[in-house]
Amino acid sequence: METHELTSILGLEEGQVRIARWTAAWPRLFSVERERIVSALQDYILDVQHVGSTSVPNLSAKPVLDIAIAVRNFEEATVCISPLEALGYSYRGEYGIPRRHYFTKGSPRTHQIHMFDIASEDWLRHIAFRDFLIADSDARIRYESLKITLADNCKTREEYQDGKNALIQELQAIALTEYCKAGLGPILR
């Protein structure tokens, strides 16, 4: 896919608040990027998942692919920094979330990577939240409605993020409980 085609489907300028309708191109673009990541990091990673709103069919989203990468050990995962930089990613450190390696790609930003220990609650939360939104159309519609309202009314990205926090926390709590009850993750306290 040509760069100009990619930015017509993906891309968000720094500080901008914009929601795009879900497109089937997003999972296809993730699959291509996943293969590049696995090829570069196969000896160091345990899993690569498409997360965030672009991974949920029919959920409008900011047009940036969220990619979660699971590693065995957070400290040892620094070996992944150089190979990801060679793929065009910029390393941002933990970027406000302890024990997360965070990377961004593109200007405007088209991809972001969240790298966690596979046994961490953060890894589980990303997977459980995605799966919950795919399975529960009422929760998905409620979340989408809030995102669209906030995007239309918020002046800053921080205001938009803050406006989503309460609902995200509520839905993530339900998602984690259901995920763990189903035996798909550890019981978290």
JOTA-V429238 format. One record per helix or strand of 3 or more residues. SS is the DSSP state (alpha for helix, beta for strand). FROM is the first residue (numbers start at 1). TO is the last residue. If there is no record, write none. Layout:
BEGIN
((SS;FROM;TO) (SS;FROM;TO))
END
This chain:
BEGIN
((alpha;3;9) (alpha;25;41) (beta;47;51) (alpha;53;55) (beta;65;71) (alpha;76;86) (beta;89;91) (beta;101;105) (beta;111;117) (alpha;121;135) (alpha;137;153) (alpha;157;181))
END
